[in-house]
Amino acid sequence: CCGLLPPCCGLLPPLSALLSPLSALRQSAIPRLLLLALVPAMALASKQEALVASYKAAVAAHQASELDTALEHYRACVAIKSIPAVHNNMAAILLSQGDKAAAEENWRLAVEGKPDYAEAHFNLAVVLSESGDDAKLAEARRHCELAMEHKEGYVQAHHLMGNIRMSQGAQEEATGWYAKAEALGGSAAAPAPASFRWEGVEVGHVRTLRLPDGTSWSMQTLSLRPLSFLVRDFLSENECERLIGLARPRLQQSLTMGNASASERTSESVFLPAAEDGLLRELQERLSALTRLPLQQVAGGEDIQLVHYSEGAAFGMHHDSSAFLPRLLTAFYYLNEVEGGGETAFPAADGAMSPDEALALAEPAAAGGGARRQRWGWRDKREG
């Protein structure tokens, strides 16, 4: 599935952050006794101008999503002067391209150059926490602590700390961190920007979507609150098998968040960055066409998470959006048929029951009422 977050701005330092005291030197008169220093000063001025030119070009390319060009210009910047914010931006691009080692290296350079750089500490903690290695989890925890120390009320860092402690087996402490993140997010969250949204019309309504390339999809309304749709044949059988093949060797125990416990989510999962495979990038384009949201906004959302449910595995009732992580939408891709079960259930949809009653259900899919969709997740065929 793919959770789509509201658009956000990158951390781009202002030009003033790149300038040195040379600017003051250039504005002042140069005494004749200092003529011998003129040549070094001119060389320094040339470097300064090259730095500013590279930075301007990098920012323009980055904002236009021309990531390879942006990375080239960012590298030209740090070849002249190591700038923490530029290393941070480079790392973000490298991570989106699947180069986690280079991203980690650049985030380390960012926090080395600016020890109070909260965002870089947080980003480094994210990368380290995904390894599953005990030593890196411990290091991720330290960087997450530094992120919270240098940025008061850092909601995302509180949530990340919950994930880290959950991975370290400290479930009770992790739940406390999730609760803190939720409380902080509830008091500080800004409303999501307005975005296009299809009208549900009524339950059972079907519309045909015709795309510029000549293909078409049929979209059926499943519920109005929450607004949910079913789109058939969004993926081909070969594409489903391709996604399963990408995920299978890298599956790990799925993490939980908020009030959910590990016993309520017994699946395995893995996040797949779009840069790893052309099909993942194509899915972003396809989702953009379906939702009529800008491709840049879709690509800036969360990576696709491939989830595997063995026989008897499940994910209990939970909220898929929260005050600190307000998702615009979640897209579920169903990758194979199963003989029984495999449902995504919304038992409180359209007032079938209260949200509290739904959250208390032991088996939501068996409750009746609400909206549901068969074939949630995928089962390893070798397990029958």
Residue pairs with C-beta under 8 A, 6 or more apart in sequence:
1 304
1 305
1 307
1 330
1 331
1 332
1 333
2 283
2 287
2 301
2 302
2 303
2 304
2 305
2 330
2 331
2 333
3 301
3 302
3 305
3 320
3 327
3 329
3 330
4 287
4 291
4 293
4 297
4 298
4 301
4 302
4 327
4 328
4 329
4 330
4 331
5 300
5 301
5 302
5 325
5 326
5 327
5 328
6 192
6 193
6 326
6 328
7 193
7 296
7 297
7 300
8 300
10 62
10 89
10 92
11 85
11 88
11 89
11 119
12 59
12 62
12 85
12 89
13 83
13 85
13 86
15 52
15 55
15 56
17 83
17 85
18 51
18 52
18 55
18 77
18 81
18 83
19 48
19 52
20 44
20 48
22 41
22 44
22 45
22 48
23 48
25 41
26 45
30 38
30 41
47 80
47 81
50 76
50 80
51 77
51 80
51 81
54 73
54 74
54 76
54 77
54 80
55 73
55 77
55 86
57 69
57 73
58 70
58 73
58 74
58 76
58 77
58 86
58 89
59 70
61 67
61 69
61 70
61 73
62 70
62 74
62 89
62 93
65 296
65 299
67 93
67 96
67 97
70 89
70 93
71 90
71 93
71 94
74 86
74 89
74 90
74 93
75 90
77 83
77 86
78 86
78 87
78 90
82 109
82 113
83 113
84 109
84 110
84 111
84 113
84 114
84 117
84 120
85 110
85 114
85 117
87 106
87 107
87 109
87 110
87 113
87 120
88 106
88 107
88 110
88 117
88 119
88 120
88 123
90 106
91 102
91 103
91 104
91 105
91 106
91 107
91 110
91 120
91 123
92 103
92 123
94 100
94 102
94 103
94 106
95 103
95 127
95 273
96 273
96 274
96 275
97 273
97 275
98 273
98 275
98 276
100 127
100 130
103 127
104 124
104 127
104 128
107 120
107 123
107 124
107 127
108 124
110 117
110 120
110 124
111 117
111 120
111 121
111 124
111 143
111 146
114 120
115 146
116 150
117 150
118 146
118 147
118 148
118 149
118 150
118 151
118 154
118 157
119 147
119 151
121 143
121 144
121 146
121 147
121 150
122 143
122 144
122 147
122 154
122 156
122 157
122 160
124 140
124 143
125 140
125 141
125 143
125 144
125 147
125 157
125 160
125 164
126 140
126 160
128 136
128 137
128 139
128 140
128 143
129 136
129 137
129 140
129 144
129 160
129 163
129 164
129 167
130 271
131 137
132 167
132 252
134 168
137 164
137 167
137 168
140 164
141 161
141 164
141 165
141 168
144 157
144 160
144 161
144 164
145 161
147 154
147 157
148 154
148 157
148 158
148 161
151 157
153 184
153 188
155 181
155 184
155 185
155 188
155 189
155 324
156 181
156 324
158 177
158 178
158 180
158 181
158 184
158 324
159 177
159 178
159 181
159 257
159 324
159 325
161 174
161 177
162 174
162 175
162 176
162 177
162 178
162 181
162 257
163 174
163 255
163 257
164 174
165 171
165 173
165 174
165 177
166 174
166 255
166 256
166 262
167 255
171 261
171 262
175 259
175 261
178 257
178 258
178 259
179 258
179 259
181 324
182 258
182 322
182 323
182 324
184 324
185 322
185 323
185 324
185 325
186 323
186 324
189 323
189 324
189 326
192 326
192 328
195 293
195 297
195 328
196 291
196 292
196 293
197 227
198 207
198 219
198 227
198 229
198 291
198 292
200 221
200 223
200 224
200 227
200 229
201 207
201 221
202 221
202 224
203 221
203 222
203 223
203 224
203 350
203 371
204 220
204 221
205 220
205 221
206 218
206 219
206 220
206 221
207 218
207 219
208 216
208 217
208 218
208 219
209 216
209 217
209 218
209 219
209 290
210 216
211 217
211 289
212 289
217 231
217 232
217 233
217 234
217 290
218 231
218 232
219 229
219 230
219 231
219 290
220 229
220 230
220 231
220 232
221 227
221 228
221 229
222 228
222 229
222 230
222 346
222 349
222 371
222 372
222 373
223 346
223 349
223 350
223 370
223 371
224 350
225 349
225 350
225 351
226 346
226 349
228 346
228 349
228 371
228 373
230 373
231 290
234 286
234 290
234 333
235 243
235 283
235 333
235 335
239 279
240 333
240 335
240 336
240 378
242 277
242 279
243 272
243 279
243 304
243 306
243 333
243 335
244 306
244 335
244 336
244 378
246 272
246 276
246 277
246 280
246 306
247 269
247 270
247 272
247 306
247 308
248 308
248 380
250 270
251 268
251 269
251 270
251 306
251 308
252 268
252 269
252 270
253 262
253 268
254 265
254 266
254 267
254 268
254 269
254 307
254 315
255 265
256 262
256 264
256 265
256 318
258 318
258 319
258 322
259 318
260 316
260 318
264 314
264 315
264 316
264 318
265 314
265 315
265 316
265 318
266 309
266 312
266 313
266 314
266 315
267 307
267 308
267 309
267 310
267 313
267 314
267 315
267 377
268 307
268 308
268 310
269 305
269 306
269 307
269 308
270 305
270 306
271 302
271 303
271 304
271 305
271 306
272 280
272 303
272 304
272 305
272 306
273 280
273 303
274 280
274 281
274 283
274 284
274 299
274 303
274 304
275 281
280 304
283 304
283 333
284 295
284 298
284 299
285 295
287 293
287 298
287 331
288 294
288 295
288 297
288 298
291 298
291 329
293 328
304 333
306 378
307 315
307 377
307 378
308 377
308 378
308 379
308 380
309 315
309 342
309 376
309 377
309 378
309 379
310 379
310 380
310 383
311 379
311 383
311 384
316 362
316 364
317 347
317 358
317 359
317 360
317 361
317 364
318 359
320 327
320 330
321 327
321 330
332 344
332 373
332 376
334 373
334 374
334 375
334 376
334 377
334 378
335 375
335 377
335 378
336 375
336 378
336 379
336 381
337 375
338 375
338 379
341 365
342 374
342 375
342 376
342 377
342 379
343 365
343 372
343 373
343 374
343 375
343 376
344 372
344 373
344 376
345 364
345 365
345 367
345 370
345 371
345 372
346 370
346 371
346 372
347 353
347 357
347 358
347 361
347 364
347 367
347 368
347 369
347 370
348 354
348 355
348 357
348 358
348 370
349 369
349 370
349 371
350 370
350 371
352 369
352 370
353 367
353 369
353 370
358 364
358 367
358 370
361 367
365 372
